[in-house]
């Protein structure tokens, strides 16, 4: 049997995204200081740009 508590995804969501997911999505952790994630966000943006160039 698969582990139901295994993490399968981590995402960066906007308030609009959360509203679209609805009340059933209860595991969001709001970030107040994103400065610790600037390098990660820049890497994600760069990877997304590379992926779009390959399409």
mmCIF entry with sequence, helices, sheets and N, C-alpha, C, O atoms, coordinates in Angstrom:
data_MODEL
# 
_entry.id   MODEL 
# 
_entity.id                         1 
_entity.type                       polymer 
_entity.pdbx_number_of_molecules   1 
# 
_entity_poly.entity_id                      1 
_entity_poly.type                           'polypeptide(L)' 
_entity_poly.nstd_linkage                   no 
_entity_poly.nstd_monomer                   no 
_entity_poly.pdbx_seq_one_letter_code       
;(UNK)(UNK)(UNK)(UNK)(UNK)(UNK)(UNK)(UNK)(UNK)(UNK)(UNK)(UNK)(UNK)(UNK)(UNK)(UNK)
(UNK)(UNK)(UNK)(UNK)(UNK)(UNK)(UNK)(UNK)(UNK)(UNK)(UNK)(UNK)(UNK)(UNK)(UNK)(UNK)
(UNK)(UNK)(UNK)(UNK)(UNK)(UNK)(UNK)(UNK)(UNK)(UNK)(UNK)(UNK)(UNK)(UNK)(UNK)(UNK)
(UNK)(UNK)(UNK)(UNK)(UNK)(UNK)(UNK)
;
_entity_poly.pdbx_seq_one_letter_code_can   XXXXXXXXXXXXXXXXXXXXXXXXXXXXXXXXXXXXXXXXXXXXXXXXXXXXXXX 
_entity_poly.pdbx_strand_id                 A 
# 
loop_
_entity_poly_seq.entity_id 
_entity_poly_seq.num 
_entity_poly_seq.mon_id 
_entity_poly_seq.hetero 
1 1  UNK n 
1 2  UNK n 
1 3  UNK n 
1 4  UNK n 
1 5  UNK n 
1 6  UNK n 
1 7  UNK n 
1 8  UNK n 
1 9  UNK n 
1 10 UNK n 
1 11 UNK n 
1 12 UNK n 
1 13 UNK n 
1 14 UNK n 
1 15 UNK n 
1 16 UNK n 
1 17 UNK n 
1 18 UNK n 
1 19 UNK n 
1 20 UNK n 
1 21 UNK n 
1 22 UNK n 
1 23 UNK n 
1 24 UNK n 
1 25 UNK n 
1 26 UNK n 
1 27 UNK n 
1 28 UNK n 
1 29 UNK n 
1 30 UNK n 
1 31 UNK n 
1 32 UNK n 
1 33 UNK n 
1 34 UNK n 
1 35 UNK n 
1 36 UNK n 
1 37 UNK n 
1 38 UNK n 
1 39 UNK n 
1 40 UNK n 
1 41 UNK n 
1 42 UNK n 
1 43 UNK n 
1 44 UNK n 
1 45 UNK n 
1 46 UNK n 
1 47 UNK n 
1 48 UNK n 
1 49 UNK n 
1 50 UNK n 
1 51 UNK n 
1 52 UNK n 
1 53 UNK n 
1 54 UNK n 
1 55 UNK n 
# 
_struct_asym.id          A 
_struct_asym.entity_id   1 
# 
loop_
_struct_conf.conf_type_id 
_struct_conf.id 
_struct_conf.pdbx_PDB_helix_id 
_struct_conf.beg_label_comp_id 
_struct_conf.beg_label_asym_id 
_struct_conf.beg_label_seq_id 
_struct_conf.pdbx_beg_PDB_ins_code 
_struct_conf.end_label_comp_id 
_struct_conf.end_label_asym_id 
_struct_conf.end_label_seq_id 
_struct_conf.pdbx_end_PDB_ins_code 
_struct_conf.beg_auth_comp_id 
_struct_conf.beg_auth_asym_id 
_struct_conf.beg_auth_seq_id 
_struct_conf.end_auth_comp_id 
_struct_conf.end_auth_asym_id 
_struct_conf.end_auth_seq_id 
_struct_conf.pdbx_PDB_helix_class 
_struct_conf.details 
_struct_conf.pdbx_PDB_helix_length 
HELX_P HELX_P1 AA1 UNK A 15 ? UNK A 21 ? UNK A 15 UNK A 21 1 ? 7  
HELX_P HELX_P2 AA2 UNK A 34 ? UNK A 37 ? UNK A 34 UNK A 37 5 ? 4  
HELX_P HELX_P3 AA3 UNK A 38 ? UNK A 54 ? UNK A 38 UNK A 54 1 ? 17 
# 
_struct_conf_type.id          HELX_P 
_struct_conf_type.criteria    ? 
_struct_conf_type.reference   ? 
# 
loop_
_atom_site.group_PDB 
_atom_site.id 
_atom_site.type_symbol 
_atom_site.label_atom_id 
_atom_site.label_alt_id 
_atom_site.label_comp_id 
_atom_site.label_asym_id 
_atom_site.label_entity_id 
_atom_site.label_seq_id 
_atom_site.pdbx_PDB_ins_code 
_atom_site.Cartn_x 
_atom_site.Cartn_y 
_atom_site.Cartn_z 
_atom_site.occupancy 
_atom_site.B_iso_or_equiv 
_atom_site.pdbx_formal_charge 
_atom_site.auth_seq_id 
_atom_site.auth_comp_id 
_atom_site.auth_asym_id 
_atom_site.auth_atom_id 
_atom_site.pdbx_PDB_model_num 
ATOM 1   N N  . UNK A 1 1  ? 0.848   -1.187 0.000   1.00 0.00 ? 1  UNK A N  1 
ATOM 2   C CA . UNK A 1 1  ? 0.000   0.000  0.000   1.00 0.00 ? 1  UNK A CA 1 
ATOM 3   C C  . UNK A 1 1  ? 0.890   1.246  0.000   1.00 0.00 ? 1  UNK A C  1 
ATOM 4   O O  . UNK A 1 1  ? 1.879   1.303  0.731   1.00 0.00 ? 1  UNK A O  1 
ATOM 5   N N  . UNK A 1 2  ? 0.548   2.219  -0.798  1.00 0.00 ? 2  UNK A N  1 
ATOM 6   C CA . UNK A 1 2  ? 1.298   3.464  -0.878  1.00 0.00 ? 2  UNK A CA 1 
ATOM 7   C C  . UNK A 1 2  ? 1.121   4.269  0.411   1.00 0.00 ? 2  UNK A C  1 
ATOM 8   O O  . UNK A 1 2  ? 0.084   4.192  1.068   1.00 0.00 ? 2  UNK A O  1 
ATOM 9   N N  . UNK A 1 3  ? 2.138   5.028  0.752   1.00 0.00 ? 3  UNK A N  1 
ATOM 10  C CA . UNK A 1 3  ? 2.091   5.873  1.944   1.00 0.00 ? 3  UNK A CA 1 
ATOM 11  C C  . UNK A 1 3  ? 1.247   7.104  1.645   1.00 0.00 ? 3  UNK A C  1 
ATOM 12  O O  . UNK A 1 3  ? 1.655   7.930  0.829   1.00 0.00 ? 3  UNK A O  1 
ATOM 13  N N  . UNK A 1 4  ? 0.071   7.260  2.282   1.00 0.00 ? 4  UNK A N  1 
ATOM 14  C CA . UNK A 1 4  ? -0.797  8.402  1.985   1.00 0.00 ? 4  UNK A CA 1 
ATOM 15  C C  . UNK A 1 4  ? -0.237  9.734  2.488   1.00 0.00 ? 4  UNK A C  1 
ATOM 16  O O  . UNK A 1 4  ? -0.738  10.795 2.115   1.00 0.00 ? 4  UNK A O  1 
ATOM 17  N N  . UNK A 1 5  ? 0.811   9.687  3.342   1.00 0.00 ? 5  UNK A N  1 
ATOM 18  C CA . UNK A 1 5  ? 1.398   10.915 3.864   1.00 0.00 ? 5  UNK A CA 1 
ATOM 19  C C  . UNK A 1 5  ? 2.657   11.334 3.114   1.00 0.00 ? 5  UNK A C  1 
ATOM 20  O O  . UNK A 1 5  ? 3.298   12.322 3.473   1.00 0.00 ? 5  UNK A O  1 
ATOM 21  N N  . UNK A 1 6  ? 3.009   10.588 2.076   1.00 0.00 ? 6  UNK A N  1 
ATOM 22  C CA . UNK A 1 6  ? 4.191   10.912 1.286   1.00 0.00 ? 6  UNK A CA 1 
ATOM 23  C C  . UNK A 1 6  ? 3.961   12.221 0.527   1.00 0.00 ? 6  UNK A C  1 
ATOM 24  O O  . UNK A 1 6  ? 2.910   12.409 -0.086  1.00 0.00 ? 6  UNK A O  1 
ATOM 25  N N  . UNK A 1 7  ? 4.931   13.113 0.569   1.00 0.00 ? 7  UNK A N  1 
ATOM 26  C CA . UNK A 1 7  ? 4.830   14.385 -0.153  1.00 0.00 ? 7  UNK A CA 1 
ATOM 27  C C  . UNK A 1 7  ? 5.005   14.107 -1.642  1.00 0.00 ? 7  UNK A C  1 
ATOM 28  O O  . UNK A 1 7  ? 5.990   13.499 -2.062  1.00 0.00 ? 7  UNK A O  1 
ATOM 29  N N  . UNK A 1 8  ? 4.047   14.556 -2.425  1.00 0.00 ? 8  UNK A N  1 
ATOM 30  C CA . UNK A 1 8  ? 4.109   14.343 -3.872  1.00 0.00 ? 8  UNK A CA 1 
ATOM 31  C C  . UNK A 1 8  ? 4.229   15.648 -4.647  1.00 0.00 ? 8  UNK A C  1 
ATOM 32  O O  . UNK A 1 8  ? 4.522   15.631 -5.842  1.00 0.00 ? 8  UNK A O  1 
ATOM 33  N N  . UNK A 1 9  ? 4.009   16.779 -3.983  1.00 0.00 ? 9  UNK A N  1 
ATOM 34  C CA . UNK A 1 9  ? 4.119   18.058 -4.680  1.00 0.00 ? 9  UNK A CA 1 
ATOM 35  C C  . UNK A 1 9  ? 4.289   19.199 -3.679  1.00 0.00 ? 9  UNK A C  1 
ATOM 36  O O  . UNK A 1 9  ? 3.772   19.167 -2.562  1.00 0.00 ? 9  UNK A O  1 
ATOM 37  N N  . UNK A 1 10 ? 5.023   20.191 -4.123  1.00 0.00 ? 10 UNK A N  1 
ATOM 38  C CA . UNK A 1 10 ? 5.168   21.447 -3.393  1.00 0.00 ? 10 UNK A CA 1 
ATOM 39  C C  . UNK A 1 10 ? 4.908   22.531 -4.415  1.00 0.00 ? 10 UNK A C  1 
ATOM 40  O O  . UNK A 1 10 ? 5.425   22.461 -5.529  1.00 0.00 ? 10 UNK A O  1 
ATOM 41  N N  . UNK A 1 11 ? 4.120   23.532 -4.065  1.00 0.00 ? 11 UNK A N  1 
ATOM 42  C CA . UNK A 1 11 ? 3.798   24.546 -5.053  1.00 0.00 ? 11 UNK A CA 1 
ATOM 43  C C  . UNK A 1 11 ? 3.795   25.949 -4.480  1.00 0.00 ? 11 UNK A C  1 
ATOM 44  O O  . UNK A 1 11 ? 3.622   26.157 -3.279  1.00 0.00 ? 11 UNK A O  1 
ATOM 45  N N  . UNK A 1 12 ? 3.989   26.889 -5.358  1.00 0.00 ? 12 UNK A N  1 
ATOM 46  C CA . UNK A 1 12 ? 3.865   28.299 -5.018  1.00 0.00 ? 12 UNK A CA 1 
ATOM 47  C C  . UNK A 1 12 ? 2.544   28.762 -5.601  1.00 0.00 ? 12 UNK A C  1 
ATOM 48  O O  . UNK A 1 12 ? 2.359   28.765 -6.818  1.00 0.00 ? 12 UNK A O  1 
ATOM 49  N N  . UNK A 1 13 ? 1.639   29.149 -4.739  1.00 0.00 ? 13 UNK A N  1 
ATOM 50  C CA . UNK A 1 13 ? 0.294   29.500 -5.164  1.00 0.00 ? 13 UNK A CA 1 
ATOM 51  C C  . UNK A 1 13 ? -0.023  30.956 -4.851  1.00 0.00 ? 13 UNK A C  1 
ATOM 52  O O  . UNK A 1 13 ? 0.407   31.497 -3.832  1.00 0.00 ? 13 UNK A O  1 
ATOM 53  N N  . UNK A 1 14 ? -0.772  31.568 -5.731  1.00 0.00 ? 14 UNK A N  1 
ATOM 54  C CA . UNK A 1 14 ? -1.275  32.906 -5.471  1.00 0.00 ? 14 UNK A CA 1 
ATOM 55  C C  . UNK A 1 14 ? -2.587  32.791 -4.697  1.00 0.00 ? 14 UNK A C  1 
ATOM 56  O O  . UNK A 1 14 ? -3.140  31.699 -4.558  1.00 0.00 ? 14 UNK A O  1 
ATOM 57  N N  . UNK A 1 15 ? -3.068  33.894 -4.209  1.00 0.00 ? 15 UNK A N  1 
ATOM 58  C CA . UNK A 1 15 ? -4.365  33.890 -3.527  1.00 0.00 ? 15 UNK A CA 1 
ATOM 59  C C  . UNK A 1 15 ? -5.455  33.395 -4.470  1.00 0.00 ? 15 UNK A C  1 
ATOM 60  O O  . UNK A 1 15 ? -6.360  32.671 -4.054  1.00 0.00 ? 15 UNK A O  1 
ATOM 61  N N  . UNK A 1 16 ? -5.367  33.783 -5.735  1.00 0.00 ? 16 UNK A N  1 
ATOM 62  C CA . UNK A 1 16 ? -6.345  33.328 -6.737  1.00 0.00 ? 16 UNK A CA 1 
ATOM 63  C C  . UNK A 1 16 ? -6.293  31.807 -6.882  1.00 0.00 ? 16 UNK A C  1 
ATOM 64  O O  . UNK A 1 16 ? -7.330  31.152 -6.985  1.00 0.00 ? 16 UNK A O  1 
ATOM 65  N N  . UNK A 1 17 ? -5.079  31.250 -6.890  1.00 0.00 ? 17 UNK A N  1 
ATOM 66  C CA . UNK A 1 17 ? -4.937  29.798 -6.971  1.00 0.00 ? 17 UNK A CA 1 
ATOM 67  C C  . UNK A 1 17 ? -5.649  29.120 -5.803  1.00 0.00 ? 17 UNK A C  1 
ATOM 68  O O  . UNK A 1 17 ? -6.376  28.144 -5.989  1.00 0.00 ? 17 UNK A O  1 
ATOM 69  N N  . UNK A 1 18 ? -5.435  29.647 -4.599  1.00 0.00 ? 18 UNK A N  1 
ATOM 70  C CA . UNK A 1 18 ? -6.075  29.064 -3.415  1.00 0.00 ? 18 UNK A CA 1 
ATOM 71  C C  . UNK A 1 18 ? -7.588  29.155 -3.500  1.00 0.00 ? 18 UNK A C  1 
ATOM 72  O O  . UNK A 1 18 ? -8.292  28.223 -3.113  1.00 0.00 ? 18 UNK A O  1 
ATOM 73  N N  . UNK A 1 19 ? -8.083  30.262 -4.000  1.00 0.00 ? 19 UNK A N  1 
ATOM 74  C CA . UNK A 1 19 ? -9.532  30.415 -4.136  1.00 0.00 ? 19 UNK A CA 1 
ATOM 75  C C  . UNK A 1 19 ? -10.082 29.400 -5.140  1.00 0.00 ? 19 UNK A C  1 
ATOM 76  O O  . UNK A 1 19 ? -11.175 28.867 -4.947  1.00 0.00 ? 19 UNK A O  1 
ATOM 77  N N  . UNK A 1 20 ? -9.331  29.132 -6.207  1.00 0.00 ? 20 UNK A N  1 
ATOM 78  C CA . UNK A 1 20 ? -9.778  28.157 -7.199  1.00 0.00 ? 20 UNK A CA 1 
ATOM 79  C C  . UNK A 1 20 ? -9.772  26.739 -6.626  1.00 0.00 ? 20 UNK A C  1 
ATOM 80  O O  . UNK A 1 20 ? -10.630 25.927 -6.970  1.00 0.00 ? 20 UNK A O  1 
ATOM 81  N N  . UNK A 1 21 ? -8.813  26.443 -5.757  1.00 0.00 ? 21 UNK A N  1 
ATOM 82  C CA . UNK A 1 21 ? -8.758  25.120 -5.145  1.00 0.00 ? 21 UNK A CA 1 
ATOM 83  C C  . UNK A 1 21 ? -9.907  24.894 -4.169  1.00 0.00 ? 21 UNK A C  1 
ATOM 84  O O  . UNK A 1 21 ? -10.344 23.761 -3.966  1.00 0.00 ? 21 UNK A O  1 
ATOM 85  N N  . UNK A 1 22 ? -10.386 25.959 -3.576  1.00 0.00 ? 22 UNK A N  1 
ATOM 86  C CA . UNK A 1 22 ? -11.547 25.861 -2.708  1.00 0.00 ? 22 UNK A CA 1 
ATOM 87  C C  . UNK A 1 22 ? -11.216 25.512 -1.267  1.00 0.00 ? 22 UNK A C  1 
ATOM 88  O O  . UNK A 1 22 ? -10.052 25.356 -0.896  1.00 0.00 ? 22 UNK A O  1 
ATOM 89  N N  . UNK A 1 23 ? -12.250 25.396 -0.477  1.00 0.00 ? 23 UNK A N  1 
ATOM 90  C CA . UNK A 1 23 ? -12.116 25.186 0.959   1.00 0.00 ? 23 UNK A CA 1 
ATOM 91  C C  . UNK A 1 23 ? -11.530 23.820 1.298   1.00 0.00 ? 23 UNK A C  1 
ATOM 92  O O  . UNK A 1 23 ? -11.022 23.624 2.403   1.00 0.00 ? 23 UNK A O  1 
ATOM 93  N N  . UNK A 1 24 ? -11.593 22.873 0.364   1.00 0.00 ? 24 UNK A N  1 
ATOM 94  C CA . UNK A 1 24 ? -11.056 21.548 0.624   1.00 0.00 ? 24 UNK A CA 1 
ATOM 95  C C  . UNK A 1 24 ? -9.539  21.519 0.724   1.00 0.00 ? 24 UNK A C  1 
ATOM 96  O O  . UNK A 1 24 ? -8.971  20.581 1.282   1.00 0.00 ? 24 UNK A O  1 
ATOM 97  N N  . UNK A 1 25 ? -8.887  22.533 0.192   1.00 0.00 ? 25 UNK A N  1 
ATOM 98  C CA . UNK A 1 25 ? -7.426  22.612 0.255   1.00 0.00 ? 25 UNK A CA 1 
ATOM 99  C C  . UNK A 1 25 ? -7.051  23.375 1.510   1.00 0.00 ? 25 UNK A C  1 
ATOM 100 O O  . UNK A 1 25 ? -7.205  24.594 1.582   1.00 0.00 ? 25 UNK A O  1 
ATOM 101 N N  . UNK A 1 26 ? -6.551  22.636 2.505   1.00 0.00 ? 26 UNK A N  1 
ATOM 102 C CA . UNK A 1 26 ? -6.314  23.253 3.813   1.00 0.00 ? 26 UNK A CA 1 
ATOM 103 C C  . UNK A 1 26 ? -4.857  23.253 4.237   1.00 0.00 ? 26 UNK A C  1 
ATOM 104 O O  . UNK A 1 26 ? -4.553  23.660 5.358   1.00 0.00 ? 26 UNK A O  1 
ATOM 105 N N  . UNK A 1 27 ? -3.955  22.815 3.390   1.00 0.00 ? 27 UNK A N  1 
ATOM 106 C CA . UNK A 1 27 ? -2.565  22.655 3.817   1.00 0.00 ? 27 UNK A CA 1 
ATOM 107 C C  . UNK A 1 27 ? -1.642  23.767 3.319   1.00 0.00 ? 27 UNK A C  1 
ATOM 108 O O  . UNK A 1 27 ? -0.430  23.568 3.246   1.00 0.00 ? 27 UNK A O  1 
ATOM 109 N N  . UNK A 1 28 ? -2.181  24.909 2.983   1.00 0.00 ? 28 UNK A N  1 
ATOM 110 C CA . UNK A 1 28 ? -1.355  26.023 2.527   1.00 0.00 ? 28 UNK A CA 1 
ATOM 111 C C  . UNK A 1 28 ? -0.678  26.684 3.725   1.00 0.00 ? 28 UNK A C  1 
ATOM 112 O O  . UNK A 1 28 ? -1.289  26.871 4.777   1.00 0.00 ? 28 UNK A O  1 
ATOM 113 N N  . UNK A 1 29 ? 0.569   27.025 3.549   1.00 0.00 ? 29 UNK A N  1 
ATOM 114 C CA . UNK A 1 29 ? 1.327   27.729 4.587   1.00 0.00 ? 29 UNK A CA 1 
ATOM 115 C C  . UNK A 1 29 ? 1.723   29.079 4.012   1.00 0.00 ? 29 UNK A C  1 
ATOM 116 O O  . UNK A 1 29 ? 2.587   29.146 3.137   1.00 0.00 ? 29 UNK A O  1 
ATOM 117 N N  . UNK A 1 30 ? 1.109   30.153 4.486   1.00 0.00 ? 30 UNK A N  1 
ATOM 118 C CA . UNK A 1 30 ? 1.417   31.485 3.937   1.00 0.00 ? 30 UNK A CA 1 
ATOM 119 C C  . UNK A 1 30 ? 2.853   31.911 4.250   1.00 0.00 ? 30 UNK A C  1 
ATOM 120 O O  . UNK A 1 30 ? 3.373   31.631 5.330   1.00 0.00 ? 30 UNK A O  1 
ATOM 121 N N  . UNK A 1 31 ? 3.474   32.580 3.305   1.00 0.00 ? 31 UNK A N  1 
ATOM 122 C CA . UNK A 1 31 ? 4.815   33.122 3.489   1.00 0.00 ? 31 UNK A CA 1 
ATOM 123 C C  . UNK A 1 31 ? 4.719   34.629 3.649   1.00 0.00 ? 31 UNK A C  1 
ATOM 124 O O  . UNK A 1 31 ? 4.069   35.307 2.852   1.00 0.00 ? 31 UNK A O  1 
ATOM 125 N N  . UNK A 1 32 ? 5.357   35.142 4.661   1.00 0.00 ? 32 UNK A N  1 
ATOM 126 C CA . UNK A 1 32 ? 5.357   36.596 4.851   1.00 0.00 ? 32 UNK A CA 1 
ATOM 127 C C  . UNK A 1 32 ? 6.668   37.205 4.384   1.00 0.00 ? 32 UNK A C  1 
ATOM 128 O O  . UNK A 1 32 ? 6.705   38.376 4.008   1.00 0.00 ? 32 UNK A O  1 
ATOM 129 N N  . UNK A 1 33 ? 7.748   36.425 4.404   1.00 0.00 ? 33 UNK A N  1 
ATOM 130 C CA . UNK A 1 33 ? 9.052   36.920 3.976   1.00 0.00 ? 33 UNK A CA 1 
ATOM 131 C C  . UNK A 1 33 ? 9.605   35.952 2.943   1.00 0.00 ? 33 UNK A C  1 
ATOM 132 O O  . UNK A 1 33 ? 10.068  34.865 3.287   1.00 0.00 ? 33 UNK A O  1 
ATOM 133 N N  . UNK A 1 34 ? 9.556   36.348 1.686   1.00 0.00 ? 34 UNK A N  1 
ATOM 134 C CA . UNK A 1 34 ? 10.018  35.463 0.622   1.00 0.00 ? 34 UNK A CA 1 
ATOM 135 C C  . UNK A 1 34 ? 11.486  35.671 0.274   1.00 0.00 ? 34 UNK A C  1 
ATOM 136 O O  . UNK A 1 34 ? 11.988  35.049 -0.662  1.00 0.00 ? 34 UNK A O  1 
ATOM 137 N N  . UNK A 1 35 ? 12.187  36.537 1.011   1.00 0.00 ? 35 UNK A N  1 
ATOM 138 C CA . UNK A 1 35 ? 13.587  36.806 0.690   1.00 0.00 ? 35 UNK A CA 1 
ATOM 139 C C  . UNK A 1 35 ? 14.439  35.552 0.769   1.00 0.00 ? 35 UNK A C  1 
ATOM 140 O O  . UNK A 1 35 ? 15.434  35.441 0.053   1.00 0.00 ? 35 UNK A O  1 
ATOM 141 N N  . UNK A 1 36 ? 14.073  34.609 1.621   1.00 0.00 ? 36 UNK A N  1 
ATOM 142 C CA . UNK A 1 36 ? 14.830  33.372 1.738   1.00 0.00 ? 36 UNK A CA 1 
ATOM 143 C C  . UNK A 1 36 ? 14.648  32.482 0.514   1.00 0.00 ? 36 UNK A C  1 
ATOM 144 O O  . UNK A 1 36 ? 15.419  31.543 0.314   1.00 0.00 ? 36 UNK A O  1 
ATOM 145 N N  . UNK A 1 37 ? 13.641  32.761 -0.304  1.00 0.00 ? 37 UNK A N  1 
ATOM 146 C CA . UNK A 1 37 ? 13.329  31.934 -1.460  1.00 0.00 ? 37 UNK A CA 1 
ATOM 147 C C  . UNK A 1 37 ? 13.703  32.601 -2.781  1.00 0.00 ? 37 UNK A C  1 
ATOM 148 O O  . UNK A 1 37 ? 13.373  32.078 -3.846  1.00 0.00 ? 37 UNK A O  1 
ATOM 149 N N  . UNK A 1 38 ? 14.386  33.747 -2.733  1.00 0.00 ? 38 UNK A N  1 
ATOM 150 C CA . UNK A 1 38 ? 14.689  34.480 -3.965  1.00 0.00 ? 38 UNK A CA 1 
ATOM 151 C C  . UNK A 1 38 ? 15.503  33.646 -4.949  1.00 0.00 ? 38 UNK A C  1 
ATOM 152 O O  . UNK A 1 38 ? 15.220  33.657 -6.147  1.00 0.00 ? 38 UNK A O  1 
ATOM 153 N N  . UNK A 1 39 ? 16.509  32.923 -4.461  1.00 0.00 ? 39 UNK A N  1 
ATOM 154 C CA . UNK A 1 39 ? 17.322  32.088 -5.360  1.00 0.00 ? 39 UNK A CA 1 
ATOM 155 C C  . UNK A 1 39 ? 16.477  30.978 -5.974  1.00 0.00 ? 39 UNK A C  1 
ATOM 156 O O  . UNK A 1 39 ? 16.608  30.686 -7.163  1.00 0.00 ? 39 UNK A O  1 
ATOM 157 N N  . UNK A 1 40 ? 15.626  30.368 -5.187  1.00 0.00 ? 40 UNK A N  1 
ATOM 158 C CA . UNK A 1 40 ? 14.759  29.308 -5.687  1.00 0.00 ? 40 UNK A CA 1 
ATOM 159 C C  . UNK A 1 40 ? 13.792  29.849 -6.736  1.00 0.00 ? 40 UNK A C  1 
ATOM 160 O O  . UNK A 1 40 ? 13.604  29.235 -7.786  1.00 0.00 ? 40 UNK A O  1 
ATOM 161 N N  . UNK A 1 41 ? 13.182  30.990 -6.454  1.00 0.00 ? 41 UNK A N  1 
ATOM 162 C CA . UNK A 1 41 ? 12.248  31.586 -7.407  1.00 0.00 ? 41 UNK A CA 1 
ATOM 163 C C  . UNK A 1 41 ? 12.945  31.952 -8.710  1.00 0.00 ? 41 UNK A C  1 
ATOM 164 O O  . UNK A 1 41 ? 12.386  31.757 -9.789  1.00 0.00 ? 41 UNK A O  1 
ATOM 165 N N  . UNK A 1 42 ? 14.160  32.481 -8.618  1.00 0.00 ? 42 UNK A N  1 
ATOM 166 C CA . UNK A 1 42 ? 14.918  32.824 -9.825  1.00 0.00 ? 42 UNK A CA 1 
ATOM 167 C C  . UNK A 1 42 ? 15.242  31.561 -10.627 1.00 0.00 ? 42 UNK A C  1 
ATOM 168 O O  . UNK A 1 42 ? 15.164  31.578 -11.856 1.00 0.00 ? 42 UNK A O  1 
ATOM 169 N N  . UNK A 1 43 ? 15.602  30.475 -9.957  1.00 0.00 ? 43 UNK A N  1 
ATOM 170 C CA . UNK A 1 43 ? 15.902  29.226 -10.647 1.00 0.00 ? 43 UNK A CA 1 
ATOM 171 C C  . UNK A 1 43 ? 14.653  28.662 -11.323 1.00 0.00 ? 43 UNK A C  1 
ATOM 172 O O  . UNK A 1 43 ? 14.730  28.140 -12.435 1.00 0.00 ? 43 UNK A O  1 
ATOM 173 N N  . UNK A 1 44 ? 13.512  28.765 -10.660 1.00 0.00 ? 44 UNK A N  1 
ATOM 174 C CA . UNK A 1 44 ? 12.257  28.299 -11.258 1.00 0.00 ? 44 UNK A CA 1 
ATOM 175 C C  . UNK A 1 44 ? 11.924  29.124 -12.490 1.00 0.00 ? 44 UNK A C  1 
ATOM 176 O O  . UNK A 1 44 ? 11.543  28.570 -13.522 1.00 0.00 ? 44 UNK A O  1 
ATOM 177 N N  . UNK A 1 45 ? 12.063  30.444 -12.394 1.00 0.00 ? 45 UNK A N  1 
ATOM 178 C CA . UNK A 1 45 ? 11.797  31.319 -13.544 1.00 0.00 ? 45 UNK A CA 1 
ATOM 179 C C  . UNK A 1 45 ? 12.713  30.968 -14.715 1.00 0.00 ? 45 UNK A C  1 
ATOM 180 O O  . UNK A 1 45 ? 12.270  30.912 -15.862 1.00 0.00 ? 45 UNK A O  1 
ATOM 181 N N  . UNK A 1 46 ? 13.988  30.732 -14.420 1.00 0.00 ? 46 UNK A N  1 
ATOM 182 C CA . UNK A 1 46 ? 14.945  30.390 -15.475 1.00 0.00 ? 46 UNK A CA 1 
ATOM 183 C C  . UNK A 1 46 ? 14.592  29.049 -16.123 1.00 0.00 ? 46 UNK A C  1 
ATOM 184 O O  . UNK A 1 46 ? 14.640  28.922 -17.347 1.00 0.00 ? 46 UNK A O  1 
ATOM 185 N N  . UNK A 1 47 ? 14.243  28.065 -15.323 1.00 0.00 ? 47 UNK A N  1 
ATOM 186 C CA . UNK A 1 47 ? 13.866  26.755 -15.862 1.00 0.00 ? 47 UNK A CA 1 
ATOM 187 C C  . UNK A 1 47 ? 12.610  26.864 -16.713 1.00 0.00 ? 47 UNK A C  1 
ATOM 188 O O  . UNK A 1 47 ? 12.500  26.208 -17.750 1.00 0.00 ? 47 UNK A O  1 
ATOM 189 N N  . UNK A 1 48 ? 11.674  27.678 -16.287 1.00 0.00 ? 48 UNK A N  1 
ATOM 190 C CA . UNK A 1 48 ? 10.440  27.859 -17.056 1.00 0.00 ? 48 UNK A CA 1 
ATOM 191 C C  . UNK A 1 48 ? 10.733  28.518 -18.406 1.00 0.00 ? 48 UNK A C  1 
ATOM 192 O O  . UNK A 1 48 ? 10.161  28.133 -19.425 1.00 0.00 ? 48 UNK A O  1 
ATOM 193 N N  . UNK A 1 49 ? 11.627  29.514 -18.408 1.00 0.00 ? 49 UNK A N  1 
ATOM 194 C CA . UNK A 1 49 ? 11.999  30.173 -19.663 1.00 0.00 ? 49 UNK A CA 1 
ATOM 195 C C  . UNK A 1 49 ? 12.670  29.198 -20.617 1.00 0.00 ? 49 UNK A C  1 
ATOM 196 O O  . UNK A 1 49 ? 12.392  29.207 -21.816 1.00 0.00 ? 49 UNK A O  1 
ATOM 197 N N  . UNK A 1 50 ? 13.558  28.354 -20.085 1.00 0.00 ? 50 UNK A N  1 
ATOM 198 C CA . UNK A 1 50 ? 14.238  27.349 -20.925 1.00 0.00 ? 50 UNK A CA 1 
ATOM 199 C C  . UNK A 1 50 ? 13.217  26.370 -21.492 1.00 0.00 ? 50 UNK A C  1 
ATOM 200 O O  . UNK A 1 50 ? 13.293  26.005 -22.665 1.00 0.00 ? 50 UNK A O  1 
ATOM 201 N N  . UNK A 1 51 ? 12.274  25.950 -20.679 1.00 0.00 ? 51 UNK A N  1 
ATOM 202 C CA . UNK A 1 51 ? 11.261  24.997 -21.134 1.00 0.00 ? 51 UNK A CA 1 
ATOM 203 C C  . UNK A 1 51 ? 10.400  25.606 -22.228 1.00 0.00 ? 51 UNK A C  1 
ATOM 204 O O  . UNK A 1 51 ? 10.050  24.927 -23.193 1.00 0.00 ? 51 UNK A O  1 
ATOM 205 N N  . UNK A 1 52 ? 10.057  26.878 -22.088 1.00 0.00 ? 52 UNK A N  1 
ATOM 206 C CA . UNK A 1 52 ? 9.237   27.554 -23.089 1.00 0.00 ? 52 UNK A CA 1 
ATOM 207 C C  . UNK A 1 52 ? 9.996   27.735 -24.404 1.00 0.00 ? 52 UNK A C  1 
ATOM 208 O O  . UNK A 1 52 ? 9.382   27.719 -25.471 1.00 0.00 ? 52 UNK A O  1 
ATOM 209 N N  . UNK A 1 53 ? 11.301  27.905 -24.348 1.00 0.00 ? 53 UNK A N  1 
ATOM 210 C CA . UNK A 1 53 ? 12.110  28.061 -25.564 1.00 0.00 ? 53 UNK A CA 1 
ATOM 211 C C  . UNK A 1 53 ? 12.199  26.761 -26.330 1.00 0.00 ? 53 UNK A C  1 
ATOM 212 O O  . UNK A 1 53 ? 12.387  26.783 -27.546 1.00 0.00 ? 53 UNK A O  1 
ATOM 213 N N  . UNK A 1 54 ? 12.069  25.624 -25.657 1.00 0.00 ? 54 UNK A N  1 
ATOM 214 C CA . UNK A 1 54 ? 12.160  24.313 -26.302 1.00 0.00 ? 54 UNK A CA 1 
ATOM 215 C C  . UNK A 1 54 ? 10.851  23.928 -26.959 1.00 0.00 ? 54 UNK A C  1 
ATOM 216 O O  . UNK A 1 54 ? 10.840  23.044 -27.816 1.00 0.00 ? 54 UNK A O  1 
ATOM 217 N N  . UNK A 1 55 ? 9.761   24.550 -26.595 1.00 0.00 ? 55 UNK A N  1 
ATOM 218 C CA . UNK A 1 55 ? 8.454   24.216 -27.174 1.00 0.00 ? 55 UNK A CA 1 
ATOM 219 C C  . UNK A 1 55 ? 8.309   24.662 -28.598 1.00 0.00 ? 55 UNK A C  1 
ATOM 220 O O  . UNK A 1 55 ? 7.263   24.447 -29.209 1.00 0.00 ? 55 UNK A O  1 
# 
